[in-house]
Amino acid sequence: MTGPGLAFVAYPEGIAMMPVAPFWSILFFIMLFTLGVDSQFAMLETVVTAVVDEFKVLKRGRRKIGVIGAFCVVMFLLGLPQCSPVSSIQPCTKRRRCTELN
């Protein structure tokens, strides 16, 4: 087993067999969360630094904070379809009725 199956299926099953399993499970998922947050900080800082270095006028005052806020809002809006079933909905056709979509 590899990828997400390893992290969310096989490893938790192994942890469940350990003594004090809830403690280790909580630590494991806190670790996964902090790894995700750290990855987001790295991506944010890379893009913001590149944009601010390219456009020197953004370095002054609170403009850098505005760039960070705008980037966060844009990435949030682009991520919404990834977290919802919208991307799996197919358009209705004569052969497939809209009532068949579940």
CORGIJO-V755812 format. One record per backbone hydrogen bond with DSSP energy under -1.0 kcal/mol. NH is the residue of the N-H (numbers start at 1). CO is the residue of the C=O. If there is no record, write none. Layout:
nh	co
NH	CO
NH	CO
//
This chain:
nh	co
5	2
7	3
8	4
9	5
10	5
11	6
13	9
14	10
15	11
16	12
18	15
24	20
25	21
26	22
27	23
28	24
29	25
30	26
31	27
32	28
33	29
34	30
35	31
36	32
37	33
38	34
39	35
40	36
41	37
42	38
43	39
44	40
45	41
46	42
47	43
48	44
49	45
50	46
51	47
52	48
53	49
54	50
55	51
58	55
59	56
63	60
66	62
67	63
68	64
69	65
70	66
71	67
72	68
73	69
74	70
75	71
76	72
77	73
78	74
79	75
80	76
83	80
88	85
89	86
93	96
100	97
101	98
//
